[in-house]
């Protein structure tokens, strides 16, 4: 989908406030509410807008430990790669999972309540996935920047 300046303006506003009303969004952009609704629906159906979420502070709800885990596979067998991907994606502690190029295969962002939960996760879930050869973990001490926004161009 080709974005125009108005689409970009809408996306910038929605990135900051996904709960804004259609009427307020239309007012800020300078078009009628029905036209706004049509534009937003187009952005949604085209997949530009993937979904709307509430971003939760994990520490406030008891998830006090965040880990960045680097996973390397053993023999890079194509047949087992799909299974590894499915199993990593199914782990509820994994918030983000990226398949990488280079020396490592996956980078995981994991949120757990505490060190005991982390130990249980690694020993009883992650290590049990066939094909995983190496697991290296770094624990997040502080979050300096966390953003879900894209730097959208000005056309």
C-alpha positions, 0 to 999 in steps of 0.5 A: 500500500502506498502511503500518502502524507495524511496516512503518515499523519494518522499513523503518527497519531495512532502510534502515540495514542491507539485509543484516540476516538475516530472523531478526535483523530479526524479533527486533528488530521482535518477530515470528516469522521467517515473519511477517517474511518475509511482511511483507518480501515484501509490501513488495517485491512492492508496490514499496515496497522497490525493490531492495537494493544495495551503496553503493560509495565511488567514490573508493576505486575510482578515480572521483575526479571527480563532476560535477553537470550541468545540461542544457537542450534546444533546442525542447522538442519532445515527439517528441524528448524521449523520445529524449533521455531514453532517451539520457541514461539509457543513459550509463554515467557518469550515476548519477542523472538528473532531469527538472526544471521551470523554466529547465533540463530535466535535472540529471545526477549524473555520476561519472568517473575524472578530467578527461580522462574528463569531457572525453571524456564531454561531447565525445563522448557528451553533446554528441552527443545531438540536442536538447541546447542547453546544458550547464553543469557544477559539480564536486563539491569535497566531499560534505557529506551523501549519503543514500539513507534517507527520514525515515519517519513515526512512526504 
